[in-house]
């Protein structure tokens, strides 16, 4: 298990979310069996297009694109990643580009240690990221 988590501040969610990497993901990353991100982005772009065009309820991935992603995990992978690199990969893979790809006046995500999170999540919907440190304000 990793000691890092990703805090995401998304307008749609109206609060700070916490993204945890699974043990299986971290193991796969350490073994170097993750495909280059371009294969996963191609799958994501196809999903976005289906949503935009309104046929997402019947959407199925192109079998060739799926096969390419599976092939890449064994043959065109990124190689073994450190814990920090794996978290960066996870952000690129699972977070919308609007979170990490655009310049904002304020940070939209931050990588922090689990120990930086409050012990209780009682007031989680009131969390906001502070610009000058990694602390959360309740």
C-alpha positions as MATLAB code, in Angstrom:
seq = 'XXXXXXXXXXXXXXXXXXXXXXXXXXXXXXXXXXXXXXXXXXXXXXXXXXXXXXXXXXXXXXXXXXXXXXXXXXXXXXXXXXXXXXXXXXXXXXXXXXXXXXXXXXXXXXXXXXXXXXXXXXXXXXXXXXXXXXXXXX';
ca = [
       0.000    0.000    0.000;
       1.197    3.519   -0.743;
       1.552    6.278    1.799;
       0.288    8.820   -0.762;
      -3.223    9.919   -1.689;
      -4.457   12.467   -4.219;
      -6.734   15.309   -3.184;
      -8.945   16.557   -5.998;
     -10.974   19.716   -5.970;
     -13.617   19.466   -8.658;
     -16.431   21.962   -9.249;
     -18.824   19.133  -10.062;
     -18.180   17.379   -6.742;
     -18.455   20.564   -4.639;
     -15.866   19.304   -2.153;
     -12.394   17.853   -1.986;
     -12.252   14.198   -2.968;
      -9.607   11.734   -1.897;
      -8.274    9.244   -4.451;
      -6.474    6.169   -3.145;
      -4.335    3.824   -5.241;
      -5.223    0.165   -4.791;
      -2.619   -2.353   -3.714;
      -3.075   -4.197   -7.022;
      -2.420   -1.017   -9.021;
       0.728   -0.249   -7.014;
       1.959   -3.835   -7.450;
       1.351   -3.708  -11.207;
       3.156   -0.356  -11.420;
       6.152   -1.645   -9.452;
       6.327   -4.700  -11.739;
       6.305   -2.431  -14.780;
       3.167   -3.875  -16.334;
       1.231   -0.664  -17.018;
       0.704    0.271  -20.667;
       1.805    3.641  -21.943;
      -0.923    6.097  -21.057;
      -1.722    6.781  -24.732;
      -3.525    3.418  -24.961;
      -5.767    4.277  -22.024;
      -6.419    7.796  -23.291;
      -7.623    6.354  -26.602;
     -10.184    4.257  -24.707;
     -11.225    7.256  -22.587;
     -11.606    9.487  -25.649;
     -13.926    6.931  -27.255;
     -16.058    6.906  -24.088;
     -16.203   10.720  -24.014;
     -17.249   10.829  -27.665;
     -20.088    8.375  -26.996;
     -21.294   10.499  -24.084;
     -21.123   13.716  -26.108;
     -23.010   12.130  -29.006;
     -25.630   10.635  -26.697;
     -25.181    6.929  -27.424;
     -23.220    6.022  -24.265;
     -25.992    3.662  -23.086;
     -25.080    1.272  -25.905;
     -21.351    2.037  -26.008;
     -18.833   -0.802  -26.372;
     -15.096   -0.334  -26.807;
     -13.574   -1.251  -30.118;
     -12.137   -4.768  -29.553;
      -8.926   -3.780  -31.382;
      -8.382   -0.830  -28.997;
      -8.945   -3.085  -25.981;
      -6.580   -5.697  -27.379;
      -3.949   -2.999  -27.983;
      -4.126   -1.875  -24.352;
      -3.773   -5.464  -23.118;
      -0.901   -6.108  -25.542;
       0.813   -2.893  -24.403;
       0.767   -3.935  -20.742;
       3.110   -6.804  -21.667;
       4.996   -5.420  -24.672;
       4.881   -1.603  -24.726;
       4.723   -0.750  -21.047;
       6.207    2.102  -19.071;
       8.519   -0.165  -17.087;
       8.810   -0.331  -13.315;
       7.562    2.830  -11.589;
       8.457    4.260   -8.217;
       5.655    4.968   -5.778;
       5.646    8.647   -6.758;
       5.655    7.883  -10.493;
       2.783    5.444  -10.031;
       0.695    8.151   -8.340;
       1.447   10.553  -11.210;
       0.389    7.859  -13.694;
      -2.823    7.325  -11.715;
      -3.626   11.051  -11.904;
      -3.107   11.071  -15.684;
      -5.147    7.891  -16.078;
      -8.116    8.560  -13.792;
      -8.481   12.329  -13.534;
     -10.018   14.415  -16.265;
      -7.567   16.579  -18.159;
      -9.438   19.654  -16.907;
      -8.018   18.857  -13.450;
      -4.336   18.401  -14.350;
      -3.942   19.741  -17.888;
      -5.025   23.367  -17.616;
      -3.562   26.331  -15.798;
      -5.772   27.445  -12.920;
      -5.511   30.269  -10.417;
      -5.681   27.630   -7.720;
      -4.556   24.041   -7.520;
      -7.103   21.447   -8.566;
      -5.209   18.489   -7.103;
      -2.428   17.763   -4.662;
      -0.515   14.634   -3.696;
      -0.244   14.299    0.077;
       0.630   11.637    2.605;
      -2.219    9.690    4.184;
      -1.053   10.963    7.550;
      -1.865   14.543    6.410;
      -5.579   13.725    6.230;
      -7.752   14.406    9.274;
      -8.479   11.289   11.330;
     -12.224   11.688   10.927;
     -13.991   12.608    7.719;
     -16.961   14.079    9.550;
     -16.796   17.475    7.812;
     -15.385   16.270    4.487;
     -17.865   18.248    2.393;
     -16.417   21.423    3.887;
     -12.787   20.642    3.021;
     -10.912   23.096    0.828;
      -7.284   22.937   -0.204;
      -5.045   25.653    1.203;
      -2.723   27.237   -1.341;
       0.347   27.704    0.828;
       0.607   24.258    2.406;
      -0.635   20.708    2.170;
      -3.103   21.178    5.007;
      -6.832   20.907    4.660;
      -9.067   23.529    6.178;
     -12.345   22.424    7.761;
];
